[in-house]
Amino acid sequence: MTAVEAGVTVGFDLDMTLIDSRPGIAAVYRELAAETGVYIDVEAVVSRLGPPLEDELANWFPAERVVEMGNRYRALYPDFAISPTPLMPGAAEAIDAVRKAGGRVIVITAKFAANAALHLAHCGIVADELVGWAWADGKRDALHDHTASAYVGDYTADMIAARAVDGVVAVGVATGPCSDVELRAAGADVVLPDLLAFPAWFAEAKLFGHRPHSR
């Protein structure tokens, strides 16, 4: 039985899971700070990637300017963030592992979908589906709607979203701001050190119709 016949779809987070978005995001924040004259601790920002953009902007701008700054950030993003951003180690191999098994790949990210698509194109990643602007319950709903068998992410909220959908295996990767301990505490079924470890895990995971836990 192939992964397609078994209905296997693997979801991946984007930032710090498939791509190392720190250089690009840092470049956008530096440009935003230069334009506005507002101090932004860029190193602090890129050390805690994961939550929605507006949550971070609220640390630097008054509430009444957060929407405006979010729109400006997204407008700056294509020119400053795409070219400096590489794939995470093992990302291409992880995608290939799913595809070689006949499975489907869906990218589910809190990032603006148009900007996420630019990253995928730049890095040569082809997804069967891309869901942007999805965070917390949005990720949960996307996993449910696309009948995912597993979700791979670097943030505790990714694990919580995966655990909220019956039958989804929560796969943590310790490549972002959250530790192995934090990912497991949030409900990860397995934590990998990085995506280089994903193909071997996937080959042994037997996701075909697997239902790992009741909720």
C-alpha positions as CSV (number, residue, x, y, z in Angstrom):
1,M,0.0,0.0,0.0
2,T,1.4,3.4,-0.9
3,A,1.1,6.5,1.3
4,V,-1.4,7.9,-1.2
5,E,-3.6,4.8,-1.0
6,A,-3.4,5.0,2.8
7,G,-4.3,8.6,2.8
8,V,-1.0,9.9,4.3
9,T,-0.6,13.6,4.3
10,V,2.2,15.2,6.2
11,G,2.0,18.8,7.3
12,F,5.1,20.9,7.9
13,D,5.5,24.3,9.6
14,L,7.6,26.8,7.7
15,D,9.7,29.1,9.8
16,M,12.5,27.3,11.6
17,T,11.1,23.9,10.5
18,L,11.6,24.0,6.7
19,I,13.4,27.3,6.4
20,D,15.9,29.2,8.5
21,S,14.0,32.5,8.3
22,R,16.1,34.3,10.8
23,P,18.3,36.2,8.3
24,G,15.4,37.3,6.2
25,I,13.2,38.3,9.0
26,A,16.1,40.2,10.6
27,A,16.6,42.1,7.4
28,V,12.9,43.2,7.3
29,Y,12.9,44.3,10.9
30,R,16.0,46.3,10.3
31,E,14.5,48.1,7.4
32,L,11.2,48.7,9.3
33,A,13.2,50.2,12.2
34,A,15.2,52.4,9.8
35,E,12.0,53.6,8.1
36,T,10.1,54.4,11.3
37,G,13.0,55.4,13.6
38,V,11.7,52.9,16.2
39,Y,14.2,50.8,18.0
40,I,13.7,47.1,17.5
41,D,15.9,44.5,19.1
42,V,16.3,42.3,16.0
43,E,18.3,39.6,17.8
44,A,15.5,39.2,20.4
45,V,12.9,39.0,17.6
46,V,14.6,36.2,15.7
47,S,15.3,34.3,18.9
48,R,11.5,33.7,19.4
49,L,10.0,33.1,16.0
50,G,6.7,31.3,15.9
51,P,3.8,33.4,17.1
52,P,1.9,35.7,14.7
53,L,3.6,38.8,13.4
54,E,1.3,41.2,15.1
55,D,2.2,39.7,18.5
56,E,5.8,40.6,18.0
57,L,5.1,44.0,16.5
58,A,3.1,44.9,19.7
59,N,6.4,44.7,21.6
60,W,7.8,47.7,19.6
61,F,4.8,49.8,18.4
62,P,1.7,51.2,20.1
63,A,-1.4,49.2,19.6
64,E,-2.9,51.7,17.2
65,R,0.0,51.2,14.8
66,V,0.3,47.4,14.9
67,V,-1.9,46.8,11.9
68,E,-0.2,49.5,9.9
69,M,3.2,48.1,10.7
70,G,2.1,44.6,9.9
71,N,1.0,45.7,6.5
72,R,4.3,47.5,5.9
73,Y,6.3,44.5,7.1
74,R,4.6,42.3,4.6
75,A,5.1,44.8,1.8
76,L,8.8,44.9,2.6
77,Y,9.2,41.2,3.0
78,P,9.6,40.1,-0.7
79,D,12.5,42.5,-1.3
80,F,14.4,41.8,1.9
81,A,13.5,38.4,3.3
82,I,13.4,35.9,0.5
83,S,17.0,35.7,-0.9
84,P,18.8,35.5,2.5
85,T,16.7,32.6,3.7
86,P,18.0,29.1,3.3
87,L,16.4,25.7,3.8
88,M,16.9,24.1,7.2
89,P,19.2,21.1,7.1
90,G,17.3,18.0,6.0
91,A,14.2,19.9,4.7
92,A,14.5,18.8,1.1
93,E,15.2,15.2,2.2
94,A,12.2,15.3,4.5
95,I,9.9,16.4,1.7
96,D,11.4,13.8,-0.7
97,A,10.8,11.1,1.9
98,V,7.1,11.8,1.9
99,R,6.9,12.1,-1.8
100,K,8.9,8.9,-2.5
101,A,6.4,7.1,-0.3
102,G,3.6,8.5,-2.4
103,G,2.3,10.8,0.3
104,R,1.2,14.4,0.1
105,V,2.9,17.4,1.6
106,I,1.0,20.4,3.1
107,V,2.8,23.5,4.5
108,I,0.8,25.2,7.3
109,T,2.3,28.4,8.5
110,A,1.4,31.6,10.4
111,K,3.2,33.5,7.6
112,F,1.3,35.5,5.0
113,A,0.6,32.9,2.3
114,A,2.0,35.0,-0.6
115,N,5.3,35.5,1.2
116,A,5.4,31.8,2.2
117,A,4.9,30.8,-1.4
118,L,7.9,33.0,-2.4
119,H,10.0,31.1,0.1
120,L,8.9,27.7,-1.2
121,A,9.6,28.8,-4.8
122,H,13.0,30.3,-3.9
123,C,14.1,27.1,-2.0
124,G,12.6,24.7,-4.6
125,I,10.1,23.2,-2.3
126,V,6.8,22.0,-3.9
127,A,3.9,21.5,-1.6
128,D,0.6,20.0,-2.6
129,E,-1.1,22.6,-0.5
130,L,-0.1,25.8,1.3
131,V,-2.1,27.2,4.1
132,G,-1.0,30.6,5.3
133,W,-2.0,32.9,8.2
134,A,-2.8,29.8,10.3
135,W,-1.9,29.9,14.0
136,A,-3.2,27.8,16.9
137,D,-6.8,26.8,16.0
138,G,-6.1,27.8,12.4
139,K,-3.4,25.1,12.2
140,R,-5.7,22.6,13.9
141,D,-8.4,23.3,11.4
142,A,-6.1,23.0,8.4
143,L,-4.8,19.6,9.7
144,H,-8.3,18.4,10.1
145,D,-9.5,19.7,6.7
146,H,-6.6,18.1,4.9
147,T,-6.9,14.9,6.8
148,A,-3.2,15.0,7.8
149,S,-1.5,12.0,9.4
150,A,1.3,14.0,11.0
151,Y,2.4,17.6,11.6
152,V,6.0,18.6,11.9
153,G,6.9,21.8,13.7
154,D,9.4,23.5,16.0
155,Y,7.0,25.4,18.3
156,T,4.9,24.3,21.2
157,A,1.8,25.6,19.6
158,D,2.4,23.3,16.7
159,M,2.3,20.3,19.0
160,I,-0.9,21.6,20.6
161,A,-2.5,22.0,17.2
162,A,-1.5,18.5,16.1
163,R,-2.7,17.0,19.3
164,A,-6.1,18.6,18.9
165,V,-6.9,16.6,15.8
166,D,-7.6,12.9,16.2
167,G,-5.1,10.7,14.5
168,V,-2.4,13.4,13.8
169,V,1.1,12.5,15.0
170,A,2.8,15.5,16.6
171,V,6.4,15.6,15.4
172,G,8.6,18.2,17.1
173,V,11.9,19.3,15.7
174,A,14.3,21.0,18.1
175,T,15.5,23.6,15.6
176,G,13.5,26.6,16.8
177,P,13.0,28.4,20.1
178,C,11.5,25.5,21.9
179,S,13.5,22.7,23.6
180,D,13.0,19.0,23.4
181,V,11.5,19.1,26.9
182,E,9.1,22.0,26.0
183,L,8.0,20.2,22.8
184,R,7.3,17.0,24.7
185,A,5.4,18.8,27.4
186,A,3.2,20.4,24.7
187,G,2.3,17.0,23.5
188,A,4.9,15.9,20.9
189,D,4.7,12.2,20.2
190,V,8.3,12.3,19.0
191,V,11.0,15.0,19.0
192,L,13.7,14.9,16.3
193,P,16.9,16.9,16.6
194,D,16.4,18.2,13.1
195,L,14.9,17.2,9.8
196,L,17.9,15.2,8.9
197,A,16.4,12.6,11.2
198,F,13.0,12.7,9.6
199,P,13.4,10.2,6.7
200,A,14.5,7.4,9.0
201,W,11.7,8.2,11.4
202,F,9.1,8.4,8.6
203,A,10.2,5.1,7.2
204,E,9.5,3.4,10.5
205,A,6.5,5.4,11.6
206,K,3.8,3.3,9.8
207,L,1.5,6.2,9.4
208,F,-0.8,4.3,7.2
209,G,-4.1,4.5,9.0
210,H,-2.3,4.9,12.3
211,R,-4.2,6.5,15.2
212,P,-1.7,7.1,17.9
213,H,-3.9,8.4,20.7
214,S,-7.4,9.3,21.7
215,R,-8.3,12.8,22.6
